[in-house]
Amino acid sequence: MRFGVSGPFMLYIVSASELGNALVEYYRKVIRDNEQRIALLKTRGAPAGLLKGLPGEYPGIEMTRLPDGLYEEAKVDVVVAQSPLERKQSGNA
């Protein structure tokens, strides 16, 4: 599982209807498209500054409730700690 940043998160275990499955598959398509776009830019020699300014491959989805088609089965609060590499990069080593 990849979070991208440290901090508190809520993990949901969900079941999905046909609509929910379509939403998940669309999100996976967005990720594949983003990965392919970044790979193509790298092979064409795009400057690092340009690549750094692009949104990440895994766009966050802010929501106050689960979308239609996804049904909560369970949830758990988790706190993702900074990795040693993140602490070193932020100067908090």
TORVEXTI-984525 format. One record per atom (N, C-alpha, C, O, CB): residue in one letter; x, y, z. Coordinates in steps of 0.05 Angstrom, whole numbers, plus 5000, padded with zeros to 4 digits. Glycine has a CB too. Example, Ala and Ser with C-alpha at 12.3 -4.5 7.8 and 13.67 -1.06 7.14 Angstrom:
BEGIN
a526448865156;a524649105156;a526449345156;a528549345169;a522649115181;s525749555142;s527349795143;s525850015157;s526850235161;s528249885114;
END
This chain:
BEGIN
m501749775000;m500050005000;m501850255000;m503850265014;m498150005024;r501050444984;r502650684981;r501050924990;r498750964980;r503650714952;f502151085008;f500751325017;f501851585005;f500351775001;f500751335047;g504451585000;g505651824989;g506652025009;g508652155005;g503751954970;v505252045031;v506052225053;v505452095079;v503851905081;v504552505050;s506752205100;s506152105127;s503852255139;s503152475129;s508752125145;g502752145160;g500552285174;g498252095179;g498451855173;g499552515157;p496052195190;p493752025196;p491951975171;p491652145154;p492052155218;f490951725170;f489251645148;f487051465159;f487251355181;f490851495126;m484851445144;m482751255150;m482651055128;m482351135104;m479951405154;l483050805134;l482850585114;l480150465115;l479050405137;l485050375119;y478950425092;y476350305090;y476550035076;y477950005056;y474350485075;i475149845086;i474749585073;i471949605062;i470049645077;i475249335091;v471749575035;v469149625023;v468349385005;v470049224996;v469249875006;s465849375000;s464749204979;s463749394958;s463149624963;s462449004990;a463449284933;a462749464911;a460649344894;a460549104889;a465249524894;s458849524885;s456849444865;s458149474837;s460549524835;s454249624867;e456649424817;e457649464789;e458649744785;e460749784772;e455549394768;l457249944796;l458050224793;l460750264808;l462550394798;l455850404805;g460950154833;g463350174848;g465750054834;g467950174834;g463050054875;n465349824822;n467449694807;n468349864783;n470749884777;n466649414797;a466449994770;a467050174748;a468650414757;a470550494744;a464450274734;l468050524781;l469550744792;l472450664798;l474250814791;l468250854818;v472750434810;v475450334816;v477050284791;v479350364789;v475350074833;e475850164771;e477250114745;e477950374731;e480150394719;e475549944727;y476250574733;y476850834721;y479250964736;y481051074722;y474451024723;y479350944762;y481651054777;y484250914769;y486251044766;y481151024808;r484050654766;r486450494758;r487350584730;r489750594724;r485850194758;k485450644712;k486050744685;k487451014687;k489451064672;k483550764668;v486551184704;v487751454707;v490651414716;v492451554706;v486151624728;i491151234735;i493851174744;i495651074721;i497851174717;i493850974767;r494650884706;r496150774683;r496751004663;r499051024653;r494650544669;d494851164657;d495251384638;d497351574648;d499051664633;d492551534633;n497251644674;n499251824686;n502051704685;n503951844678;n498451894715;e502251444691;e504851314690;e505951314662;e508351364658;e504651024701;q504251254643;q505151254615;q505951534605;q507951564590;q502951134597;r504451734613;r505052004605;r507852084616;r509452204601;r502852204615;i508352024641;i510852104653;i513151954640;i515252064635;i510852044684;a512751694635;a514851534622;a515451644594;a517751664586;a513951234620;l513451714579;l513751834552;l515352094553;l517152144537;l511051874539;l514652264572;l516052514575;l518952474582;l520752614572;l514752694597;k519552274599;k522352214606;k523852114582;k526152194578;k522451994629;t522651944565;t524051834542;t524552064521;t526352044505;t522451604529;r522852264522;r523252494503;r525052714515;r525352924503;r520552604496;g526252654538;g528152844549;g526953084563;g528153294563;g529952934529;a524553054574;a523353284588;a525053374611;a526153204626;a520453214597;p525353634616;p527053724638;p525853634665;p523453614668;p527254034638;a527653574684;a526853484710;a524853674724;a522953594737;a529253434728;g525253934720;g523554134732;g520654104722;g518754144737;g524554414726;l520354034696;l517653994685;l516353754698;l514053764706;l517753964655;l517853534700;l516753294711;l516053324740;l514053224750;l518853064708;k517753474755;k517153524783;k514653684787;k513253654807;k519553664797;g513953854768;g511654024770;g509053884763;g506853994767;g511954264753;l509153644752;l506753494745;l505453364769;l506853304789;l507453274724;p502853324768;p501553184790;p502652894791;p503652794771;p498453184786;g502352774814;g503352494818;g501752294802;g499652354792;g503352424847;e502852054801;e501451844786;e498851754800;e496951664787;e503251604783;y498851784827;y496551694843;y495051944854;y495652034876;y497451514866;p493152044839;p491752284848;p490052224873;p488652024874;p489952404826;g490252394893;g488652354917;g485752414911;g485052564893;g489652544939;i484052284927;i481252324924;i480152414951;i479852244969;i479752064913;e479452674954;e478352764979;e475352714978;e474052774958;e478953064983;m474352605000;m471452555000;m470552565029;m471952475048;m470752284987;t468152655033;t466952665060;t465352405065;t464652345088;t465152905063;r464752255044;r463351995047;r464251825023;r465251925003;r460252035048;l463751565025;l464351395003;l462451454979;l460151514984;l464051095011;p463451434955;p461751484932;p459651264929;p460051044939;p463451514906;d457551324915;d455451124909;d456850884896;d458550914879;d453251244890;g456050654904;g457150404892;g459250274910;g459950044905;g458250464866;l460250424930;l462150304949;l460850304977;l459650504985;l464850474949;y461050074990;y459650045016;y461549965037;y463049765034;y457349825013;e461550115059;e463450065081;e462849805095;e460649745103;e463350295101;e464949635097;e464749385112;e466149415139;e465249305159;e465849155096;a468349565139;a469949615163;a471749855157;a472249925134;a471649365172;k472749985179;k474650195175;k476550205199;k475850105221;k473250475172;v478950315195;v480950325216;v482550585212;v483350655190;v482750075217;d483150715234;d484950945234;d487850845234;d488450665250;d484351135258;v489550965218;v492350895218;v493951155217;v493051365207;v493050715193;v496351145227;v498251365225;v500751265211;v502051085220;v498951485254;v501351385188;v503651305173;v505951485182;v505951725180;v503151345142;a508051355193;a510451495203;a512251565180;a512251435159;a511951325224;q513851775184;q515851845164;q517951625162;q518751515183;q517252115171;s518851565138;s520951375135;s523651515142;s523751755143;s521051265105;p525651355148;p528351485154;p529251665131;p530451875136;p530351265159;l528651585106;l529451755083;l527952015083;l529152225078;l528951605057;e525352015089;e523852265091;e524852445113;e525052685110;e520752195095;r525452325136;r526552485159;r529152615151;r529652845158;r526952305184;k530952465137;k533452575129;k533152805109;k534453015111;k535252355116;q531252765090;q530752975070;q529553225082;q530053445073;q528952865048;s527853185103;s526553425115;s528353555136;s527653765147;s523953335127;g530653425142;g532453545163;g531653465191;g532753585210;g532553835160;n529753275194;n528953195221;n530152925229;n528952775244;n525853165222;a532552865219;a533752605224;a534652565252;a535752355259;a536052565205;
END
